[in-house]
Amino acid sequence: MKRQDFRFAEPLRVRWAEIDAQQIVFNAHYLSYFDLAVGGYWRAMALPYVDTMAALQGDLFVRKATVEYLGSARYDDQLNIGVRCERIGNSSMQVIAAVFRGEELLVHGELVYVFADPKTQQPRSIPADLRAVINGFEAGEAVVTVQEGAWDELGEAAAAIRQTVFVQEQKIPAEMEWDAADATCLHAVAYNRMGRALATGRLLEHVPGVAKIGRMAVLPQVRGSGVGRAVLEALMLRGKALGYREVILHAQLSAAGFYTRAGFVQRGPQFEEAGIGHVEMVRLL
């Protein structure tokens, strides 16, 4: 079993509270590590777990968990917890988890989940669309598609995401969120493979030759999974196709690192919009 056998791995740093009197990670914590990584696995598939299970009218219950110990992790070790779905049966799925320190395999295990009615816990067949998403992910397929279009086409989905992120989460007044530009600019919305809208952004002309990306929003449950990057890349590609030479955006300070990793650079001092710190960032197309 090697690190490259796993498409997904959750990074983790061992905390002081997780080691025992032998100065190694207490054995029971590895099941918590597996569980943490399984949560990341669902995000990596762009499937918000709670909402997905509610839509499928079921839930996954652990039927079996086994752990095999080959080595010990210690305080401050930087680990990667690999997760992959090994097999999907009628109502059960077998998940393999493995703890790596660098390329060294320390611990591995098996988790068997049963898809069941959330109230009675009676097993049910795993839905075909969930099966397709998991198998597609393990085969290396993309987990989201980005649709581009006008407000009339994508406005309902985009508005729901922006309402959740900007108005409800960030407490931006609703009257500041909606403007006339929505009716004329290009919108992009990322959908997972079950049709759930997860992220959005828009593109409009700033000045001739320069486009502006704005209203970038990603639902909290899938942040860090690459969904926002997919929207950003789609908007930049469209901007280039439209003949723009440069794109600018106003990044919230908390998101500046995200845009830096996408090739944007800061231009000018920090400023406030809607009471939130921002910085202008720019990238050539």
C-alpha positions, -999 to 999 in steps of 0.1 A, spaced: 0 0 0 16 33 -12 6 70 -9 0 71 -47 -27 45 -43 -50 72 -29 -64 100 -50 -73 118 -18 -54 123 14 -62 146 44 -32 164 59 -29 163 97 -4 173 123 -2 153 155 -13 173 185 1 170 221 -32 158 234 -31 127 210 1 111 224 2 87 254 26 78 281 47 60 255 51 94 237 34 80 206 -1 85 192 -26 66 214 -40 38 193 -76 48 195 -69 82 179 -62 65 145 -99 58 141 -105 96 147 -79 103 120 -98 80 96 -131 97 104 -115 131 99 -102 120 65 -135 105 54 -151 139 60 -124 154 37 -131 126 12 -167 138 8 -156 174 4 -131 163 -23 -160 147 -42 -179 180 -39 -206 163 -18 -217 183 13 -223 152 35 -253 163 55 -272 178 26 -263 149 3 -276 123 27 -308 143 33 -314 145 -4 -309 108 -7 -331 101 23 -306 79 39 -273 79 59 -242 58 62 -236 38 94 -204 21 104 -208 -17 104 -171 -26 109 -138 -9 116 -104 -26 118 -70 -11 123 -36 -26 117 -5 -9 133 28 -10 115 46 20 131 40 49 154 33 86 148 47 111 173 40 146 185 43 172 157 46 146 129 30 158 97 8 130 84 -14 123 54 -45 102 58 -53 85 25 -89 74 19 -104 54 -10 -135 35 -17 -125 -1 -24 -159 -16 -31 -195 -7 -33 -220 -35 -27 -258 -34 -27 -262 -15 5 -226 -14 19 -193 3 9 -158 -7 19 -134 22 26 -97 18 30 -78 43 51 -41 46 56 -18 69 76 14 80 60 44 99 73 60 110 41 60 78 21 61 56 52 29 36 59 23 37 97 -13 25 101 -40 12 78 -75 0 83 -109 -9 68 -142 8 74 -174 -8 62 -204 15 60 -241 5 54 -265 29 37 -297 28 57 -329 47 66 -318 74 90 -346 67 115 -350 29 114 -314 21 104 -327 -5 81 -304 -11 51 -313 4 17 -297 1 -17 -270 27 -23 -285 51 -48 -272 49 -84 -262 85 -86 -241 83 -54 -225 51 -67 -217 69 -99 -201 99 -81 -178 77 -60 -168 54 -88 -161 85 -110 -140 101 -84 -119 70 -79 -115 68 -117 -100 103 -117 -130 121 -132 -138 157 -125 -162 162 -96 -178 195 -108 -189 211 -140 -190 249 -144 -218 264 -163 -216 300 -177 -245 322 -187 -267 351 -181 -286 360 -149 -318 347 -164 -302 313 -167 -281 310 -136 -294 337 -113 -315 315 -91 -286 292 -83 -261 321 -80 -283 341 -58 -289 313 -34 -251 308 -29 -245 345 -25 -273 349 0 -258 321 21 -222 334 19 -225 371 18 -258 380 35 -262 352 61 -226 343 69 -207 376 64 -237 398 74 -234 421 44 -266 441 40 -288 426 13 -292 459 -4 -254 461 -9 -252 426 -24 -275 430 -54 -268 455 -81 -277 463 -118 -245 446 -131 -260 412 -124 -285 416 -153 -257 422 -179 -226 404 -168 -215 368 -173 -221 344 -144 -205 311 -136 -219 284 -113 -202 252 -103 -224 221 -99 -215 188 -84 -223 156 -102 -256 153 -83 -267 187 -96 -261 208 -65 -249 244 -70 -218 250 -49 -200 281 -60 -204 311 -82 -187 342 -96 -192 368 -123 -173 386 -150 -178 421 -164 -158 448 -181 -139 471 -159 -124 493 -185 -116 485 -222 -92 456 -223 -96 448 -186 -122 425 -170 -133 423 -134 -142 392 -115 -165 396 -86 -191 380 -63 -169 349 -59 -186 327 -33 -183 291 -22 -206 272 2 -188 266 35 -191 228 33 -169 225 2 -143 252 8 -108 240 1 -119 213 -23 -110 231 -55 -146 241 -64 -139 278 -61 -108 274 -82 -128 258 -110 -151 288 -111 -122 312 -111 -104 293 -139 -136 293 -160 -141 330 -157 -105 337 -166 -107 315 -197 -138 333 -208 -122 366 -202 -93 357 -223 -116 344 -251 -134 377 -250 -102 395 -257 -93 410 -223 -56 413 -216 -59 416 -178 -83 407 -150 -87 424 -117 -107 416 -86 -112 429 -51 -102 401 -27 -113 398 9 -81 397 30 -90 362 42 -91 350 6 -60 368 -7 -39 336 -4 -64 317 -26 -60 343 -54 -22 345 -50 -20 307 -56 -40 313 -88 -14 338 -101 -29 371 -89 -7 398 -74 -17 426 -50 -19 461 -64 -23 491 -40 -32 494 -3 -58 476 17 -93 491 18 -128 483 31 -159 473 12 -191 465 32 -170 468 64 -147 439 53 -110 444 45 -101 440 8 -71 443 -15 -71 448 -53 -54 420 -71 -45 416 -108 -34 390 -133 -25 390 -169 -46 367 -191 
